[in-house]
């Protein structure tokens, strides 16, 4: 815990740390492992077996898209980096160049909603209790999901969380982030992730510019991660007394701003889809994988892969959110089956109305208060006190 110079508040009962463990931890771990295997098959194995997307290798090797546009092959001057960037740019360009408005809509929606995951992973990685655990190494995790797919890698991150948090004592200390890290999260996310995302999906007339911006965006989740300690260091001052739970106000601000971004992205996307006469902007074309067209063109094959990635990435993340709520409920009190059903329905409702990203940060906003309650020794209720 952080030492402070605040005067003692008087005697209080010590918080008893339980020695119990989460029920069915093995089953939850198996579920996340199974999700990773399932989406590895759907995204990476089945598509290759069926030659999806068609002509992708031809474009990679030939350096020219089907419409005659040349593929840029030099971004950094470092061969291995440029080869990887070239591969990813080809995969993204159908959307970022707006050659297919449906692919563009899905990609833009996916990545703006994904800022919520960047946010909550950044929070969990910075908690004192997660230091040097697998949950804290989100830089490596982010690199892997950018290359292999979030639907493949995100469930493995949640599996690591399940293992790390298996003992109930995990929740009774170490919730806090350092003041510097908590205050730095929002600017790091805006500068490192949101601005590159906005730039990539801006309407550019020069395809060469789009390719460079698409390549520059690829490490965007890592930019945000790296900027947190940098901003924390630059904003640090001489040590002063630090109020207990002083990080909460910064986290609440991050959850609010990120939630506003994801809600606007969700409402804007729904409006565009529901008011357009373009069949490529129908909700089914944008979001639902279609095996009857996945071999018709490289663009449709890539769109199918993005759709699978979207479903797997957010499906596993929303399941993780439910598990996070379940852990808090059972430690603070004894939730009934109906409580757990209501939690699941609530997450689904917010997802449909305001977007999966909004559901994710809403859960984390609610959960933050309950984590404070757990460390304060509250028992028997998960309702936040009006004075808290």
The 8 nearest C-alpha neighbors of each residue, nearest first, counted from 0:
[[1, 2, 173, 172, 175, 127, 243, 174],
 [2, 0, 3, 241, 243, 177, 175, 242],
 [3, 1, 0, 4, 241, 240, 5, 243],
 [4, 2, 240, 5, 241, 1, 242, 239],
 [3, 5, 240, 6, 2, 241, 239, 7],
 [4, 6, 3, 7, 240, 242, 241, 8],
 [7, 5, 8, 4, 3, 9, 240, 242],
 [8, 6, 9, 5, 10, 4, 3, 11],
 [9, 7, 6, 10, 11, 5, 4, 12],
 [8, 10, 7, 11, 6, 12, 5, 13],
 [9, 11, 8, 12, 7, 13, 6, 14],
 [12, 10, 13, 9, 8, 14, 376, 7],
 [11, 13, 14, 10, 376, 15, 375, 9],
 [14, 12, 15, 11, 376, 10, 375, 16],
 [13, 15, 376, 16, 12, 375, 374, 171],
 [14, 16, 13, 17, 376, 171, 12, 168],
 [15, 17, 168, 14, 171, 18, 167, 169],
 [18, 16, 19, 168, 15, 167, 166, 20],
 [17, 19, 168, 16, 167, 20, 166, 15],
 [20, 18, 17, 167, 166, 21, 168, 22],
 [21, 19, 166, 167, 165, 22, 18, 168],
 [20, 22, 165, 24, 166, 167, 23, 19],
 [21, 23, 24, 20, 25, 165, 26, 19],
 [24, 22, 26, 25, 27, 21, 28, 20],
 [25, 23, 27, 26, 22, 21, 28, 165],
 [24, 26, 28, 23, 27, 29, 22, 30],
 [25, 27, 29, 23, 24, 28, 30, 31],
 [28, 26, 30, 24, 29, 25, 23, 31],
 [29, 27, 25, 158, 31, 30, 26, 24],
 [28, 30, 26, 32, 27, 31, 33, 25],
 [31, 29, 27, 33, 28, 32, 26, 34],
 [32, 30, 154, 34, 33, 28, 29, 158],
 [33, 31, 29, 35, 34, 30, 28, 155],
 [32, 34, 30, 36, 31, 35, 29, 37],
 [35, 33, 31, 37, 36, 32, 38, 30],
 [34, 36, 151, 32, 33, 38, 37, 154],
 [35, 37, 39, 33, 34, 38, 40, 32],
 [38, 36, 34, 40, 39, 35, 33, 41],
 [37, 39, 41, 40, 35, 36, 151, 42],
 [40, 38, 36, 43, 42, 151, 37, 41],
 [39, 41, 44, 38, 37, 45, 43, 42],
 [40, 42, 38, 45, 39, 43, 44, 37],
 [43, 41, 39, 38, 40, 304, 46, 44],
 [42, 44, 39, 40, 46, 41, 45, 47],
 [43, 45, 40, 47, 46, 48, 42, 41],
 [44, 46, 48, 41, 47, 40, 43, 49],
 [45, 47, 51, 49, 48, 44, 43, 50],
 [48, 46, 50, 44, 49, 45, 51, 43],
 [47, 49, 45, 46, 50, 44, 51, 43],
 [50, 48, 46, 47, 51, 45, 294, 52],
 [51, 49, 47, 48, 53, 52, 46, 294],
 [52, 50, 46, 53, 300, 49, 47, 294],
 [51, 53, 300, 297, 301, 55, 50, 294],
 [52, 54, 297, 51, 55, 50, 296, 294],
 [55, 53, 57, 56, 297, 58, 52, 296],
 [56, 54, 58, 57, 53, 52, 297, 59],
 [55, 57, 59, 58, 54, 60, 53, 61],
 [58, 56, 54, 60, 55, 59, 61, 62],
 [57, 59, 61, 55, 56, 63, 62, 60],
 [60, 58, 56, 57, 62, 61, 55, 86],
 [59, 61, 57, 58, 62, 56, 63, 55],
 [62, 60, 58, 63, 57, 59, 56, 64],
 [63, 61, 70, 58, 59, 60, 69, 64],
 [62, 64, 69, 70, 58, 61, 68, 67],
 [65, 63, 68, 67, 66, 58, 69, 70],
 [64, 66, 67, 63, 68, 58, 54, 297],
 [65, 67, 64, 68, 63, 69, 98, 58],
 [66, 68, 64, 65, 63, 69, 70, 62],
 [69, 67, 64, 63, 66, 70, 65, 206],
 [70, 68, 63, 62, 67, 64, 71, 207],
 [69, 71, 62, 63, 72, 68, 64, 89],
 [72, 70, 73, 69, 85, 210, 207, 62],
 [71, 73, 85, 70, 81, 74, 82, 62],
 [74, 72, 81, 76, 71, 75, 85, 78],
 [73, 75, 81, 76, 72, 211, 214, 84],
 [76, 74, 77, 73, 81, 80, 78, 84],
 [75, 77, 73, 74, 78, 81, 80, 79],
 [78, 76, 75, 80, 79, 81, 74, 73],
 [77, 79, 81, 80, 82, 76, 75, 73],
 [78, 80, 82, 81, 77, 83, 84, 76],
 [81, 79, 83, 77, 82, 78, 84, 75],
 [82, 80, 84, 78, 83, 79, 74, 73],
 [83, 81, 85, 79, 80, 84, 78, 86],
 [82, 84, 86, 80, 85, 81, 87, 79],
 [85, 83, 81, 87, 86, 82, 214, 88],
 [86, 84, 82, 88, 83, 87, 81, 72],
 [85, 87, 83, 89, 84, 88, 82, 90],
 [88, 86, 90, 84, 89, 85, 91, 83],
 [89, 87, 91, 85, 90, 86, 92, 214],
 [88, 90, 86, 87, 92, 91, 85, 59],
 [89, 91, 87, 88, 92, 86, 301, 93],
 [92, 90, 88, 89, 93, 94, 95, 87],
 [93, 91, 95, 94, 96, 89, 88, 90],
 [94, 92, 98, 91, 96, 99, 95, 298],
 [103, 95, 93, 102, 97, 92, 96, 91],
 [94, 96, 92, 97, 200, 103, 93, 91],
 [95, 97, 92, 94, 98, 93, 209, 206],
 [98, 96, 94, 99, 95, 100, 103, 93],
 [97, 99, 93, 96, 100, 94, 103, 92],
 [98, 100, 97, 102, 101, 93, 94, 103],
 [101, 99, 103, 97, 102, 104, 98, 279],
 [102, 100, 279, 285, 104, 280, 103, 99],
 [101, 103, 94, 105, 99, 104, 100, 302],
 [94, 102, 104, 100, 106, 101, 97, 105],
 [105, 103, 101, 107, 102, 106, 108, 100],
 [104, 106, 108, 102, 107, 103, 285, 109],
 [107, 105, 109, 103, 108, 104, 102, 110],
 [106, 108, 104, 110, 109, 105, 103, 111],
 [107, 109, 105, 111, 106, 110, 104, 112],
 [110, 108, 106, 112, 107, 111, 105, 113],
 [109, 111, 113, 107, 112, 108, 106, 114],
 [112, 110, 108, 113, 114, 109, 107, 261],
 [111, 113, 356, 261, 109, 110, 114, 108],
 [112, 114, 110, 115, 116, 111, 109, 356],
 [113, 115, 117, 116, 112, 111, 118, 110],
 [116, 114, 118, 356, 113, 117, 360, 112],
 [117, 115, 118, 113, 119, 114, 120, 356],
 [116, 118, 114, 120, 115, 119, 121, 113],
 [119, 117, 115, 121, 116, 120, 114, 122],
 [120, 118, 122, 121, 116, 117, 123, 115],
 [121, 119, 123, 122, 117, 118, 116, 124],
 [122, 120, 118, 124, 119, 123, 117, 125],
 [121, 123, 119, 125, 120, 124, 118, 126],
 [124, 122, 120, 125, 126, 121, 119, 129],
 [123, 125, 135, 121, 122, 134, 126, 120],
 [126, 124, 122, 123, 176, 121, 127, 135],
 [127, 125, 176, 123, 129, 128, 175, 174],
 [126, 128, 173, 129, 130, 176, 175, 125],
 [127, 129, 173, 126, 130, 174, 172, 169],
 [128, 130, 132, 126, 127, 135, 124, 131],
 [129, 131, 127, 132, 128, 135, 126, 125],
 [132, 130, 135, 129, 133, 136, 134, 128],
 [131, 133, 134, 129, 130, 135, 163, 136],
 [132, 134, 135, 136, 159, 131, 160, 163],
 [135, 133, 132, 136, 124, 160, 159, 129],
 [136, 134, 124, 133, 132, 137, 129, 130],
 [137, 135, 138, 133, 134, 139, 140, 124],
 [136, 138, 140, 139, 135, 141, 134, 124],
 [139, 137, 141, 140, 136, 221, 142, 224],
 [138, 140, 142, 137, 141, 136, 143, 221],
 [139, 141, 137, 143, 138, 142, 144, 136],
 [142, 140, 138, 144, 143, 139, 137, 145],
 [143, 141, 139, 145, 140, 144, 138, 146],
 [144, 142, 140, 146, 141, 145, 147, 139],
 [143, 145, 148, 149, 147, 141, 146, 152],
 [144, 146, 142, 143, 148, 147, 141, 149],
 [145, 147, 143, 144, 148, 142, 87, 83],
 [148, 146, 144, 143, 145, 151, 149, 152],
 [149, 147, 144, 151, 150, 145, 146, 308],
 [148, 150, 144, 152, 312, 153, 151, 308],
 [151, 149, 312, 311, 308, 148, 152, 153],
 [150, 152, 35, 149, 148, 39, 38, 153],
 [151, 153, 149, 155, 144, 154, 150, 148],
 [152, 154, 156, 149, 155, 150, 151, 312],
 [155, 153, 157, 31, 156, 35, 152, 315],
 [156, 154, 158, 152, 157, 153, 159, 32],
 [157, 155, 159, 153, 158, 154, 160, 152],
 [158, 156, 160, 154, 159, 155, 161, 153],
 [157, 159, 155, 161, 28, 160, 156, 31],
 [160, 158, 156, 162, 157, 161, 163, 133],
 [159, 161, 157, 163, 158, 162, 164, 134],
 [162, 160, 158, 164, 159, 163, 165, 157],
 [161, 163, 159, 165, 160, 164, 158, 28],
 [162, 164, 160, 161, 165, 159, 132, 134],
 [165, 163, 161, 162, 166, 169, 160, 167],
 [164, 166, 162, 21, 20, 163, 161, 167],
 [167, 165, 20, 168, 164, 169, 19, 21],
 [166, 168, 20, 169, 19, 170, 17, 21],
 [167, 169, 166, 170, 171, 16, 17, 18],
 [170, 168, 167, 166, 164, 171, 172, 128],
 [171, 169, 168, 172, 167, 373, 370, 174],
 [170, 172, 374, 168, 169, 373, 16, 173],
 [173, 171, 174, 170, 374, 169, 128, 0],
 [172, 174, 128, 127, 175, 126, 0, 171],
 [175, 173, 126, 172, 127, 128, 176, 370],
 [176, 174, 173, 126, 127, 244, 177, 246],
 [175, 177, 126, 125, 181, 127, 246, 178],
 [176, 178, 180, 179, 181, 175, 246, 125],
 [177, 179, 181, 246, 180, 182, 176, 245],
 [180, 178, 231, 182, 177, 181, 183, 235],
 [179, 181, 183, 177, 231, 182, 178, 227],
 [180, 182, 178, 183, 179, 184, 246, 249],
 [181, 183, 179, 180, 249, 184, 178, 185],
 [184, 182, 180, 227, 181, 230, 231, 185],
 [183, 185, 187, 181, 227, 182, 186, 188],
 [184, 186, 188, 187, 253, 183, 189, 182],
 [187, 185, 189, 188, 183, 184, 190, 191],
 [188, 186, 223, 184, 226, 190, 191, 185],
 [189, 187, 223, 192, 185, 191, 186, 190],
 [188, 190, 193, 186, 187, 192, 191, 194],
 [191, 189, 187, 194, 188, 192, 186, 193],
 [190, 192, 223, 222, 188, 187, 189, 219],
 [193, 191, 219, 188, 195, 189, 194, 223],
 [194, 192, 189, 196, 195, 197, 190, 188],
 [193, 195, 197, 196, 190, 192, 189, 198],
 [196, 194, 198, 197, 193, 216, 192, 199],
 [197, 195, 193, 199, 194, 198, 192, 200],
 [196, 198, 194, 200, 195, 199, 201, 193],
 [199, 197, 195, 201, 196, 200, 194, 212],
 [200, 198, 196, 212, 197, 201, 213, 195],
 [201, 199, 197, 95, 198, 202, 196, 107],
 [200, 202, 198, 199, 203, 197, 95, 196],
 [201, 203, 200, 204, 96, 97, 199, 95],
 [204, 202, 205, 201, 209, 206, 208, 96],
 [203, 205, 206, 202, 208, 209, 96, 207],
 [204, 206, 207, 208, 203, 209, 96, 210],
 [207, 205, 209, 208, 210, 204, 96, 203],
 [206, 208, 210, 209, 205, 211, 71, 70],
 [209, 207, 211, 206, 210, 205, 212, 203],
 [208, 210, 206, 212, 207, 211, 213, 96],
 [209, 211, 213, 207, 208, 212, 214, 88],
 [212, 210, 214, 208, 213, 209, 215, 207],
 [213, 211, 215, 209, 199, 214, 210, 216],
 [214, 212, 210, 216, 211, 215, 199, 88],
 [213, 215, 211, 212, 216, 84, 217, 88],
 [214, 216, 212, 213, 217, 211, 218, 219],
 [217, 215, 219, 213, 214, 195, 218, 212],
 [216, 218, 219, 214, 215, 213, 145, 84],
 [219, 217, 221, 220, 216, 222, 215, 142],
 [220, 218, 222, 192, 216, 221, 217, 191],
 [221, 219, 223, 222, 218, 192, 141, 224],
 [220, 222, 224, 218, 219, 223, 138, 225],
 [223, 221, 191, 219, 225, 220, 224, 226],
 [224, 222, 191, 187, 188, 226, 221, 220],
 [225, 223, 221, 222, 226, 227, 220, 138],
 [224, 226, 222, 223, 227, 221, 228, 229],
 [225, 227, 229, 223, 187, 224, 228, 230],
 [226, 228, 183, 230, 229, 187, 225, 224],
 [229, 227, 231, 230, 226, 232, 225, 180],
 [230, 228, 226, 232, 231, 227, 233, 225],
 [231, 229, 233, 227, 232, 228, 183, 234],
 [230, 232, 179, 228, 234, 229, 180, 233],
 [231, 233, 229, 235, 230, 234, 228, 179],
 [234, 232, 230, 231, 235, 229, 236, 228],
 [235, 233, 231, 232, 230, 236, 179, 183],
 [236, 234, 232, 233, 231, 179, 237, 230],
 [237, 235, 238, 234, 239, 233, 232, 179],
 [236, 238, 239, 235, 240, 234, 232, 241],
 [239, 237, 236, 240, 241, 235, 3, 4],
 [240, 238, 241, 237, 4, 3, 236, 242],
 [239, 241, 3, 4, 242, 5, 238, 2],
 [240, 242, 3, 239, 243, 245, 4, 1],
 [243, 241, 245, 244, 240, 3, 5, 246],
 [242, 244, 245, 241, 1, 3, 246, 175],
 [245, 243, 246, 247, 242, 175, 371, 248],
 [244, 246, 242, 243, 247, 248, 241, 178],
 [247, 245, 244, 249, 178, 248, 181, 176],
 [246, 248, 250, 249, 245, 244, 251, 367],
 [247, 249, 251, 250, 246, 252, 245, 244],
 [250, 248, 252, 247, 246, 251, 182, 181],
 [251, 249, 247, 253, 252, 248, 254, 181],
 [250, 252, 248, 254, 249, 253, 247, 255],
 [251, 253, 255, 249, 250, 254, 256, 248],
 [254, 252, 250, 256, 255, 185, 251, 257],
 [253, 255, 251, 257, 252, 360, 256, 258],
 [256, 254, 258, 252, 253, 257, 251, 259],
 [257, 255, 259, 253, 258, 254, 252, 260],
 [256, 258, 260, 254, 259, 255, 253, 115],
 [257, 259, 357, 255, 261, 256, 260, 254],
 [258, 260, 256, 262, 257, 261, 263, 255],
 [261, 259, 257, 263, 258, 262, 264, 256],
 [260, 262, 264, 112, 258, 356, 263, 259],
 [263, 261, 353, 265, 259, 264, 260, 357],
 [262, 264, 266, 260, 265, 261, 267, 259],
 [265, 263, 261, 267, 262, 266, 268, 260],
 [266, 264, 262, 354, 268, 263, 267, 353],
 [265, 267, 269, 263, 268, 264, 270, 262],
 [268, 266, 270, 264, 265, 269, 263, 271],
 [267, 269, 271, 265, 270, 266, 264, 272],
 [270, 268, 272, 266, 271, 267, 273, 265],
 [269, 271, 267, 273, 268, 272, 274, 266],
 [272, 270, 268, 269, 274, 273, 275, 267],
 [273, 271, 280, 269, 281, 270, 275, 274],
 [272, 274, 270, 271, 275, 269, 281, 282],
 [273, 275, 271, 272, 270, 276, 269, 280],
 [276, 274, 277, 272, 273, 271, 280, 281],
 [275, 277, 278, 274, 280, 281, 273, 272],
 [276, 278, 279, 280, 275, 281, 272, 100],
 [279, 277, 280, 281, 276, 284, 275, 101],
 [278, 280, 101, 277, 281, 284, 100, 285],
 [281, 279, 272, 101, 278, 277, 285, 282],
 [280, 282, 284, 278, 283, 272, 279, 285],
 [281, 283, 285, 284, 286, 272, 280, 287],
 [282, 284, 287, 281, 286, 285, 288, 280],
 [285, 283, 281, 282, 279, 286, 287, 280],
 [284, 286, 101, 282, 283, 105, 280, 281],
 [285, 287, 283, 284, 282, 306, 288, 105],
 [286, 288, 283, 284, 289, 285, 306, 282],
 [289, 287, 303, 306, 290, 286, 307, 284],
 [288, 290, 291, 292, 287, 293, 303, 284],
 [291, 289, 293, 292, 288, 294, 303, 300],
 [290, 292, 289, 293, 294, 295, 288, 299],
 [293, 291, 295, 290, 294, 289, 299, 300],
 [292, 294, 300, 290, 299, 295, 291, 303],
 [295, 293, 292, 296, 300, 51, 53, 52],
 [294, 296, 292, 293, 299, 297, 300, 53],
 [297, 295, 299, 298, 294, 53, 300, 52],
 [296, 298, 52, 53, 300, 299, 54, 301],
 [297, 299, 301, 296, 300, 93, 302, 52],
 [300, 298, 302, 296, 293, 301, 297, 303],
 [299, 301, 52, 293, 297, 303, 302, 51],
 [302, 300, 304, 298, 303, 299, 52, 297],
 [301, 303, 299, 305, 300, 304, 102, 298],
 [302, 304, 306, 300, 288, 301, 305, 299],
 [305, 303, 301, 307, 306, 302, 42, 308],
 [306, 304, 308, 302, 307, 303, 309, 301],
 [307, 305, 309, 303, 304, 308, 288, 286],
 [306, 308, 304, 310, 309, 305, 311, 303],
 [309, 307, 150, 305, 311, 306, 310, 312],
 [308, 310, 306, 312, 307, 311, 305, 313],
 [311, 309, 307, 308, 314, 313, 312, 306],
 [312, 310, 150, 314, 308, 309, 313, 315],
 [313, 311, 150, 149, 309, 314, 315, 310],
 [312, 314, 316, 315, 310, 311, 317, 309],
 [313, 315, 311, 317, 316, 310, 312, 318],
 [314, 316, 318, 313, 317, 312, 154, 311],
 [317, 315, 313, 319, 318, 314, 312, 320],
 [316, 318, 320, 319, 314, 315, 313, 321],
 [317, 319, 315, 321, 320, 316, 314, 322],
 [320, 318, 316, 322, 317, 321, 323, 315],
 [321, 319, 317, 323, 318, 322, 316, 324],
 [320, 322, 318, 324, 319, 323, 325, 343],
 [321, 323, 325, 319, 320, 324, 326, 318],
 [324, 322, 320, 326, 325, 321, 319, 327],
 [323, 325, 321, 327, 322, 326, 328, 320],
 [324, 326, 322, 328, 323, 327, 321, 329],
 [327, 325, 323, 324, 329, 328, 322, 330],
 [326, 328, 324, 330, 325, 329, 331, 323],
 [329, 327, 325, 331, 330, 326, 332, 334],
 [328, 330, 333, 332, 326, 331, 327, 334],
 [331, 329, 327, 328, 332, 326, 333, 167],
 [332, 330, 378, 328, 329, 379, 381, 380],
 [331, 333, 379, 329, 380, 330, 328, 334],
 [332, 334, 329, 335, 328, 331, 330, 379],
 [335, 333, 338, 329, 328, 332, 336, 339],
 [334, 336, 338, 337, 333, 339, 340, 329],
 [335, 337, 339, 338, 340, 334, 341, 333],
 [336, 338, 340, 335, 339, 341, 334, 342],
 [339, 337, 335, 341, 336, 340, 334, 342],
 [340, 338, 342, 336, 337, 341, 343, 335],
 [339, 341, 337, 343, 342, 338, 344, 336],
 [340, 342, 344, 338, 339, 343, 345, 337],
 [343, 341, 339, 345, 340, 344, 338, 346],
 [342, 344, 340, 346, 345, 341, 347, 321],
 [343, 345, 341, 347, 346, 342, 348, 340],
 [346, 344, 348, 342, 347, 343, 341, 349],
 [347, 345, 343, 349, 348, 344, 358, 350],
 [346, 348, 350, 344, 345, 349, 351, 343],
 [347, 349, 345, 351, 350, 346, 344, 352],
 [350, 348, 352, 358, 346, 353, 351, 347],
 [349, 351, 354, 355, 347, 348, 358, 353],
 [352, 350, 348, 349, 354, 353, 347, 355],
 [351, 353, 349, 350, 354, 348, 266, 265],
 [354, 352, 262, 349, 350, 351, 357, 265],
 [355, 353, 350, 265, 357, 356, 351, 262],
 [356, 354, 350, 358, 357, 359, 112, 313],
 [355, 357, 112, 115, 359, 358, 261, 354],
 [358, 356, 258, 354, 360, 359, 355, 261],
 [357, 359, 355, 361, 349, 350, 356, 360],
 [358, 360, 356, 362, 357, 361, 355, 363],
 [359, 361, 363, 362, 357, 254, 358, 364],
 [362, 360, 364, 358, 363, 359, 357, 365],
 [363, 361, 365, 359, 360, 364, 366, 358],
 [362, 364, 366, 360, 361, 365, 367, 359],
 [363, 365, 361, 367, 362, 366, 360, 254],
 [366, 364, 362, 363, 367, 368, 361, 369],
 [365, 367, 363, 369, 368, 364, 362, 370],
 [368, 366, 370, 364, 369, 365, 363, 371],
 [367, 369, 371, 366, 370, 365, 372, 383],
 [370, 368, 372, 366, 371, 367, 373, 381],
 [369, 371, 373, 367, 372, 368, 366, 374],
 [370, 372, 368, 369, 374, 373, 375, 367],
 [371, 373, 369, 375, 370, 377, 374, 368],
 [374, 372, 370, 376, 375, 371, 377, 171],
 [373, 375, 171, 371, 376, 372, 172, 370],
 [376, 374, 372, 373, 377, 371, 14, 171],
 [375, 377, 14, 373, 374, 378, 372, 15],
 [378, 376, 372, 373, 375, 331, 379, 380],
 [379, 377, 331, 380, 332, 376, 373, 330],
 [378, 380, 332, 331, 377, 381, 333, 330],
 [381, 379, 332, 382, 331, 378, 377, 383],
 [380, 382, 331, 383, 328, 369, 332, 379],
 [383, 381, 380, 384, 369, 385, 379, 331],
 [382, 384, 381, 385, 387, 368, 369, 372],
 [383, 385, 387, 386, 382, 381, 372, 380],
 [386, 384, 387, 383, 382, 368, 372, 381],
 [385, 387, 384, 383, 382, 372, 368, 371],
 [386, 384, 385, 383, 368, 372, 371, 369]]
